[in-house]
Amino acid sequence: MLTLQLDDFMLELKDGAIKNVGPSNKTATAKLFDVEQATAREFGDKRVKLVFEDAEGSEIQVALFPEDVRSIAEDIDQLEAESPAFE
């Protein structure tokens, strides 16, 4: 299940073209639940792309620098040692 929350977001649709309306202070939050597949691969010369997909085909891709991937890996190792989620 993919949820998407858009704040201060307005678009203009005219003659089939989409145009931003208003200031550029828009924000968005995307959440993907019930992930069935997660992969990691190279993205360009300096990044790692994490790809998460659910059974409905919704997908989120995140490109991170290696130090951010290592930080997440450390967080997972710590959770594995301490959290009942890994029991």
Buried (B, 14 or more C-beta within 10 A) or exposed (E): EBEEEEEEEEEEEEEEEEEEEEEEEEEEEEEBEEBEEEEEEEBEEEBBBBBBBBEEEBEBEBEBEEEBBEEBEEEEEEEEEEEEEEE
